[in-house]
Amino acid sequence: MLAQDLKSPPVYVTEADYERLANLAGLGRTLGAELLGRELDRAVVVRADEAPQRFVRLGSAVTYRDLTSGETRRVTLVCPDQADIDAGRLSVLSPVGAALLGLCAGATFSWSGADGRPRVVAVEAVEA
Protein backbone atom coordinates (compact mmCIF):
# COMPACT_ATOMS: atom_id res chain seq x y z
CA MET A 1 0.00 0.00 0.00
CA LEU A 2 1.13 3.54 -0.60
CA ALA A 3 2.22 5.67 2.31
CA GLN A 4 2.26 9.04 0.65
CA ASP A 5 3.54 12.11 2.43
CA LEU A 6 0.68 14.25 3.77
CA LYS A 7 2.40 17.34 2.39
CA SER A 8 2.57 16.14 -1.20
CA PRO A 9 3.62 18.79 -3.71
CA PRO A 10 1.18 20.04 -6.35
CA VAL A 11 0.82 17.80 -9.41
CA TYR A 12 0.02 19.21 -12.84
CA VAL A 13 -1.27 17.36 -15.90
CA THR A 14 -2.19 18.81 -19.27
CA GLU A 15 -5.70 18.37 -20.59
CA ALA A 16 -4.20 16.58 -23.60
CA ASP A 17 -2.45 13.97 -21.41
CA TYR A 18 -5.06 13.45 -18.69
CA GLU A 19 -7.36 10.95 -20.43
CA ARG A 20 -4.46 8.97 -21.89
CA LEU A 21 -2.83 8.73 -18.45
CA ALA A 22 -6.11 7.82 -16.76
CA ASN A 23 -6.56 4.97 -19.25
CA LEU A 24 -3.01 3.75 -18.54
CA ALA A 25 -3.60 3.90 -14.77
CA GLY A 26 -6.67 1.69 -15.20
CA LEU A 27 -4.76 -1.03 -17.06
CA GLY A 28 -3.37 -2.91 -14.11
CA ARG A 29 -3.04 -3.35 -10.41
CA THR A 30 0.68 -2.67 -10.16
CA LEU A 31 2.18 -0.26 -7.67
CA GLY A 32 3.00 2.13 -10.52
CA ALA A 33 -0.56 2.08 -11.90
CA GLU A 34 -2.00 2.60 -8.41
CA LEU A 35 0.35 5.50 -7.72
CA LEU A 36 -0.41 7.05 -11.12
CA GLY A 37 -4.15 6.81 -10.46
CA ARG A 38 -3.81 8.45 -7.05
CA GLU A 39 -1.70 11.26 -8.46
CA LEU A 40 -4.19 11.87 -11.27
CA ASP A 41 -7.01 12.06 -8.70
CA ARG A 42 -5.31 15.03 -7.04
CA ALA A 43 -3.81 16.60 -10.17
CA VAL A 44 -4.49 20.13 -11.32
CA VAL A 45 -5.47 19.79 -14.98
CA VAL A 46 -4.15 22.68 -17.08
CA ARG A 47 -3.82 23.68 -20.71
CA ALA A 48 -0.22 23.34 -21.83
CA ASP A 49 0.11 27.11 -22.20
CA GLU A 50 -1.41 27.84 -18.76
CA ALA A 51 0.98 25.88 -16.57
CA PRO A 52 2.37 27.95 -13.69
CA GLN A 53 5.86 26.60 -14.46
CA ARG A 54 7.53 23.76 -16.32
CA PHE A 55 6.46 20.38 -14.91
CA VAL A 56 7.15 16.72 -15.67
CA ARG A 57 4.83 15.32 -18.33
CA LEU A 58 4.95 12.72 -21.07
CA GLY A 59 7.99 13.43 -23.22
CA SER A 60 9.73 15.55 -20.58
CA ALA A 61 13.38 15.02 -19.81
CA VAL A 62 13.77 15.14 -16.04
CA THR A 63 16.77 15.03 -13.78
CA TYR A 64 15.94 13.64 -10.36
CA ARG A 65 17.73 12.42 -7.27
CA ASP A 66 16.64 9.29 -5.47
CA LEU A 67 17.10 10.45 -1.89
CA THR A 68 17.04 6.91 -0.52
CA SER A 69 20.00 5.79 -2.65
CA GLY A 70 21.64 9.15 -3.38
CA GLU A 71 21.66 8.36 -7.11
CA THR A 72 20.94 11.10 -9.66
CA ARG A 73 19.44 10.15 -13.03
CA ARG A 74 18.25 11.91 -16.16
CA VAL A 75 15.35 10.19 -17.93
CA THR A 76 12.58 10.94 -20.38
CA LEU A 77 9.07 10.07 -19.15
CA VAL A 78 7.21 7.94 -21.72
CA CYS A 79 4.24 5.61 -22.18
CA PRO A 80 4.94 1.94 -21.36
CA ASP A 81 5.27 0.87 -25.01
CA GLN A 82 8.17 3.33 -25.50
CA ALA A 83 10.00 2.52 -22.26
CA ASP A 84 13.65 1.46 -22.43
CA ILE A 85 15.53 2.15 -19.22
CA ASP A 86 18.90 1.47 -20.92
CA ALA A 87 18.08 4.32 -23.33
CA GLY A 88 16.88 6.56 -20.49
CA ARG A 89 13.16 6.24 -21.31
CA LEU A 90 11.19 5.64 -18.09
CA SER A 91 7.61 4.36 -18.15
CA VAL A 92 4.97 6.51 -16.49
CA LEU A 93 3.59 3.21 -15.12
CA SER A 94 6.76 2.49 -13.16
CA PRO A 95 6.57 3.65 -9.55
CA VAL A 96 9.31 6.26 -10.09
CA GLY A 97 7.72 7.45 -13.35
CA ALA A 98 4.32 7.83 -11.69
CA ALA A 99 5.92 9.64 -8.75
CA LEU A 100 7.70 12.13 -11.05
CA LEU A 101 4.65 12.92 -13.19
CA GLY A 102 3.36 16.44 -12.72
CA LEU A 103 6.13 17.64 -10.41
CA CYS A 104 8.09 20.87 -10.85
CA ALA A 105 11.80 21.38 -10.24
CA GLY A 106 12.47 21.52 -6.51
CA ALA A 107 9.56 19.23 -5.59
CA THR A 108 10.09 16.14 -3.45
CA PHE A 109 7.73 13.16 -3.39
CA SER A 110 7.68 10.10 -1.14
CA TRP A 111 5.87 6.76 -1.17
CA SER A 112 6.34 3.20 0.05
CA GLY A 113 7.80 0.68 -2.39
CA ALA A 114 6.30 -2.76 -3.01
CA ASP A 115 8.65 -4.07 -0.32
CA GLY A 116 7.32 -1.51 2.20
CA ARG A 117 10.52 0.52 2.25
CA PRO A 118 10.20 4.30 1.87
CA ARG A 119 11.17 5.86 -1.45
CA VAL A 120 11.82 9.57 -1.97
CA VAL A 121 12.62 11.42 -5.19
CA ALA A 122 13.52 15.08 -5.66
CA VAL A 123 13.17 16.76 -9.04
CA GLU A 124 16.26 18.76 -9.92
CA ALA A 125 15.42 19.92 -13.46
CA VAL A 126 12.65 19.56 -16.05
CA GLU A 127 13.10 20.07 -19.78
CA ALA A 128 10.25 20.16 -22.30
C-alpha atoms as an extended CHARMM CRD file, in Angstrom:
* protein
*
       128  EXT
         1         1  MET       CA              0.0000000000        0.0000000000        0.0000000000  PROA      1               0.0000000000
         2         2  LEU       CA              1.1310000000        3.5400000000       -0.6040000000  PROA      2               0.0000000000
         3         3  ALA       CA              2.2240000000        5.6660000000        2.3070000000  PROA      3               0.0000000000
         4         4  GLN       CA              2.2580000000        9.0410000000        0.6500000000  PROA      4               0.0000000000
         5         5  ASP       CA              3.5350000000       12.1090000000        2.4280000000  PROA      5               0.0000000000
         6         6  LEU       CA              0.6770000000       14.2470000000        3.7690000000  PROA      6               0.0000000000
         7         7  LYS       CA              2.3960000000       17.3450000000        2.3900000000  PROA      7               0.0000000000
         8         8  SER       CA              2.5660000000       16.1420000000       -1.1990000000  PROA      8               0.0000000000
         9         9  PRO       CA              3.6160000000       18.7920000000       -3.7090000000  PROA      9               0.0000000000
        10        10  PRO       CA              1.1820000000       20.0360000000       -6.3520000000  PROA      10              0.0000000000
        11        11  VAL       CA              0.8230000000       17.8020000000       -9.4100000000  PROA      11              0.0000000000
        12        12  TYR       CA              0.0170000000       19.2140000000      -12.8370000000  PROA      12              0.0000000000
        13        13  VAL       CA             -1.2670000000       17.3620000000      -15.9000000000  PROA      13              0.0000000000
        14        14  THR       CA             -2.1860000000       18.8050000000      -19.2720000000  PROA      14              0.0000000000
        15        15  GLU       CA             -5.7000000000       18.3710000000      -20.5950000000  PROA      15              0.0000000000
        16        16  ALA       CA             -4.1960000000       16.5800000000      -23.5980000000  PROA      16              0.0000000000
        17        17  ASP       CA             -2.4500000000       13.9710000000      -21.4100000000  PROA      17              0.0000000000
        18        18  TYR       CA             -5.0560000000       13.4550000000      -18.6860000000  PROA      18              0.0000000000
        19        19  GLU       CA             -7.3560000000       10.9520000000      -20.4340000000  PROA      19              0.0000000000
        20        20  ARG       CA             -4.4630000000        8.9660000000      -21.8860000000  PROA      20              0.0000000000
        21        21  LEU       CA             -2.8320000000        8.7300000000      -18.4530000000  PROA      21              0.0000000000
        22        22  ALA       CA             -6.1100000000        7.8170000000      -16.7560000000  PROA      22              0.0000000000
        23        23  ASN       CA             -6.5570000000        4.9690000000      -19.2500000000  PROA      23              0.0000000000
        24        24  LEU       CA             -3.0110000000        3.7530000000      -18.5400000000  PROA      24              0.0000000000
        25        25  ALA       CA             -3.6020000000        3.8980000000      -14.7690000000  PROA      25              0.0000000000
        26        26  GLY       CA             -6.6750000000        1.6910000000      -15.2020000000  PROA      26              0.0000000000
        27        27  LEU       CA             -4.7600000000       -1.0340000000      -17.0590000000  PROA      27              0.0000000000
        28        28  GLY       CA             -3.3680000000       -2.9050000000      -14.1120000000  PROA      28              0.0000000000
        29        29  ARG       CA             -3.0360000000       -3.3530000000      -10.4120000000  PROA      29              0.0000000000
        30        30  THR       CA              0.6780000000       -2.6720000000      -10.1620000000  PROA      30              0.0000000000
        31        31  LEU       CA              2.1790000000       -0.2570000000       -7.6650000000  PROA      31              0.0000000000
        32        32  GLY       CA              2.9960000000        2.1300000000      -10.5250000000  PROA      32              0.0000000000
        33        33  ALA       CA             -0.5600000000        2.0750000000      -11.9010000000  PROA      33              0.0000000000
        34        34  GLU       CA             -2.0020000000        2.5960000000       -8.4070000000  PROA      34              0.0000000000
        35        35  LEU       CA              0.3480000000        5.5010000000       -7.7210000000  PROA      35              0.0000000000
        36        36  LEU       CA             -0.4120000000        7.0540000000      -11.1190000000  PROA      36              0.0000000000
        37        37  GLY       CA             -4.1490000000        6.8150000000      -10.4600000000  PROA      37              0.0000000000
        38        38  ARG       CA             -3.8120000000        8.4520000000       -7.0490000000  PROA      38              0.0000000000
        39        39  GLU       CA             -1.7000000000       11.2650000000       -8.4550000000  PROA      39              0.0000000000
        40        40  LEU       CA             -4.1940000000       11.8750000000      -11.2720000000  PROA      40              0.0000000000
        41        41  ASP       CA             -7.0110000000       12.0610000000       -8.6970000000  PROA      41              0.0000000000
        42        42  ARG       CA             -5.3110000000       15.0340000000       -7.0400000000  PROA      42              0.0000000000
        43        43  ALA       CA             -3.8120000000       16.5980000000      -10.1730000000  PROA      43              0.0000000000
        44        44  VAL       CA             -4.4940000000       20.1310000000      -11.3220000000  PROA      44              0.0000000000
        45        45  VAL       CA             -5.4710000000       19.7890000000      -14.9820000000  PROA      45              0.0000000000
        46        46  VAL       CA             -4.1450000000       22.6850000000      -17.0820000000  PROA      46              0.0000000000
        47        47  ARG       CA             -3.8220000000       23.6810000000      -20.7060000000  PROA      47              0.0000000000
        48        48  ALA       CA             -0.2240000000       23.3370000000      -21.8290000000  PROA      48              0.0000000000
        49        49  ASP       CA              0.1110000000       27.1070000000      -22.2040000000  PROA      49              0.0000000000
        50        50  GLU       CA             -1.4150000000       27.8430000000      -18.7580000000  PROA      50              0.0000000000
        51        51  ALA       CA              0.9790000000       25.8760000000      -16.5690000000  PROA      51              0.0000000000
        52        52  PRO       CA              2.3680000000       27.9520000000      -13.6910000000  PROA      52              0.0000000000
        53        53  GLN       CA              5.8620000000       26.6020000000      -14.4550000000  PROA      53              0.0000000000
        54        54  ARG       CA              7.5310000000       23.7630000000      -16.3210000000  PROA      54              0.0000000000
        55        55  PHE       CA              6.4630000000       20.3770000000      -14.9130000000  PROA      55              0.0000000000
        56        56  VAL       CA              7.1520000000       16.7200000000      -15.6720000000  PROA      56              0.0000000000
        57        57  ARG       CA              4.8310000000       15.3210000000      -18.3310000000  PROA      57              0.0000000000
        58        58  LEU       CA              4.9470000000       12.7240000000      -21.0670000000  PROA      58              0.0000000000
        59        59  GLY       CA              7.9870000000       13.4310000000      -23.2240000000  PROA      59              0.0000000000
        60        60  SER       CA              9.7260000000       15.5530000000      -20.5800000000  PROA      60              0.0000000000
        61        61  ALA       CA             13.3820000000       15.0240000000      -19.8070000000  PROA      61              0.0000000000
        62        62  VAL       CA             13.7700000000       15.1420000000      -16.0420000000  PROA      62              0.0000000000
        63        63  THR       CA             16.7700000000       15.0300000000      -13.7780000000  PROA      63              0.0000000000
        64        64  TYR       CA             15.9360000000       13.6380000000      -10.3620000000  PROA      64              0.0000000000
        65        65  ARG       CA             17.7280000000       12.4240000000       -7.2730000000  PROA      65              0.0000000000
        66        66  ASP       CA             16.6370000000        9.2890000000       -5.4740000000  PROA      66              0.0000000000
        67        67  LEU       CA             17.0960000000       10.4530000000       -1.8940000000  PROA      67              0.0000000000
        68        68  THR       CA             17.0410000000        6.9070000000       -0.5210000000  PROA      68              0.0000000000
        69        69  SER       CA             20.0010000000        5.7880000000       -2.6490000000  PROA      69              0.0000000000
        70        70  GLY       CA             21.6440000000        9.1530000000       -3.3770000000  PROA      70              0.0000000000
        71        71  GLU       CA             21.6600000000        8.3650000000       -7.1110000000  PROA      71              0.0000000000
        72        72  THR       CA             20.9420000000       11.0970000000       -9.6640000000  PROA      72              0.0000000000
        73        73  ARG       CA             19.4380000000       10.1450000000      -13.0340000000  PROA      73              0.0000000000
        74        74  ARG       CA             18.2490000000       11.9110000000      -16.1610000000  PROA      74              0.0000000000
        75        75  VAL       CA             15.3460000000       10.1910000000      -17.9290000000  PROA      75              0.0000000000
        76        76  THR       CA             12.5760000000       10.9380000000      -20.3850000000  PROA      76              0.0000000000
        77        77  LEU       CA              9.0740000000       10.0690000000      -19.1520000000  PROA      77              0.0000000000
        78        78  VAL       CA              7.2080000000        7.9430000000      -21.7200000000  PROA      78              0.0000000000
        79        79  CYS       CA              4.2420000000        5.6050000000      -22.1760000000  PROA      79              0.0000000000
        80        80  PRO       CA              4.9360000000        1.9440000000      -21.3590000000  PROA      80              0.0000000000
        81        81  ASP       CA              5.2710000000        0.8700000000      -25.0090000000  PROA      81              0.0000000000
        82        82  GLN       CA              8.1700000000        3.3300000000      -25.4970000000  PROA      82              0.0000000000
        83        83  ALA       CA             10.0010000000        2.5150000000      -22.2570000000  PROA      83              0.0000000000
        84        84  ASP       CA             13.6520000000        1.4560000000      -22.4290000000  PROA      84              0.0000000000
        85        85  ILE       CA             15.5320000000        2.1500000000      -19.2200000000  PROA      85              0.0000000000
        86        86  ASP       CA             18.8960000000        1.4650000000      -20.9200000000  PROA      86              0.0000000000
        87        87  ALA       CA             18.0820000000        4.3170000000      -23.3270000000  PROA      87              0.0000000000
        88        88  GLY       CA             16.8810000000        6.5620000000      -20.4860000000  PROA      88              0.0000000000
        89        89  ARG       CA             13.1630000000        6.2390000000      -21.3100000000  PROA      89              0.0000000000
        90        90  LEU       CA             11.1930000000        5.6420000000      -18.0920000000  PROA      90              0.0000000000
        91        91  SER       CA              7.6120000000        4.3590000000      -18.1510000000  PROA      91              0.0000000000
        92        92  VAL       CA              4.9730000000        6.5070000000      -16.4930000000  PROA      92              0.0000000000
        93        93  LEU       CA              3.5880000000        3.2110000000      -15.1200000000  PROA      93              0.0000000000
        94        94  SER       CA              6.7600000000        2.4910000000      -13.1600000000  PROA      94              0.0000000000
        95        95  PRO       CA              6.5730000000        3.6530000000       -9.5490000000  PROA      95              0.0000000000
        96        96  VAL       CA              9.3150000000        6.2560000000      -10.0940000000  PROA      96              0.0000000000
        97        97  GLY       CA              7.7250000000        7.4490000000      -13.3520000000  PROA      97              0.0000000000
        98        98  ALA       CA              4.3160000000        7.8250000000      -11.6940000000  PROA      98              0.0000000000
        99        99  ALA       CA              5.9210000000        9.6430000000       -8.7520000000  PROA      99              0.0000000000
       100       100  LEU       CA              7.6970000000       12.1270000000      -11.0470000000  PROA      100             0.0000000000
       101       101  LEU       CA              4.6480000000       12.9180000000      -13.1930000000  PROA      101             0.0000000000
       102       102  GLY       CA              3.3590000000       16.4360000000      -12.7250000000  PROA      102             0.0000000000
       103       103  LEU       CA              6.1330000000       17.6430000000      -10.4140000000  PROA      103             0.0000000000
       104       104  CYS       CA              8.0880000000       20.8730000000      -10.8530000000  PROA      104             0.0000000000
       105       105  ALA       CA             11.8050000000       21.3800000000      -10.2420000000  PROA      105             0.0000000000
       106       106  GLY       CA             12.4690000000       21.5240000000       -6.5060000000  PROA      106             0.0000000000
       107       107  ALA       CA              9.5640000000       19.2300000000       -5.5850000000  PROA      107             0.0000000000
       108       108  THR       CA             10.0910000000       16.1400000000       -3.4500000000  PROA      108             0.0000000000
       109       109  PHE       CA              7.7290000000       13.1600000000       -3.3940000000  PROA      109             0.0000000000
       110       110  SER       CA              7.6830000000       10.0970000000       -1.1380000000  PROA      110             0.0000000000
       111       111  TRP       CA              5.8740000000        6.7610000000       -1.1750000000  PROA      111             0.0000000000
       112       112  SER       CA              6.3390000000        3.1960000000        0.0490000000  PROA      112             0.0000000000
       113       113  GLY       CA              7.7970000000        0.6820000000       -2.3940000000  PROA      113             0.0000000000
       114       114  ALA       CA              6.2990000000       -2.7560000000       -3.0100000000  PROA      114             0.0000000000
       115       115  ASP       CA              8.6470000000       -4.0730000000       -0.3170000000  PROA      115             0.0000000000
       116       116  GLY       CA              7.3210000000       -1.5140000000        2.1980000000  PROA      116             0.0000000000
       117       117  ARG       CA             10.5210000000        0.5240000000        2.2480000000  PROA      117             0.0000000000
       118       118  PRO       CA             10.2030000000        4.3000000000        1.8740000000  PROA      118             0.0000000000
       119       119  ARG       CA             11.1700000000        5.8600000000       -1.4490000000  PROA      119             0.0000000000
       120       120  VAL       CA             11.8200000000        9.5690000000       -1.9670000000  PROA      120             0.0000000000
       121       121  VAL       CA             12.6230000000       11.4200000000       -5.1920000000  PROA      121             0.0000000000
       122       122  ALA       CA             13.5230000000       15.0770000000       -5.6620000000  PROA      122             0.0000000000
       123       123  VAL       CA             13.1650000000       16.7650000000       -9.0450000000  PROA      123             0.0000000000
       124       124  GLU       CA             16.2550000000       18.7620000000       -9.9170000000  PROA      124             0.0000000000
       125       125  ALA       CA             15.4150000000       19.9180000000      -13.4610000000  PROA      125             0.0000000000
       126       126  VAL       CA             12.6510000000       19.5560000000      -16.0500000000  PROA      126             0.0000000000
       127       127  GLU       CA             13.1000000000       20.0740000000      -19.7830000000  PROA      127             0.0000000000
       128       128  ALA       CA             10.2540000000       20.1590000000      -22.2980000000  PROA      128             0.0000000000
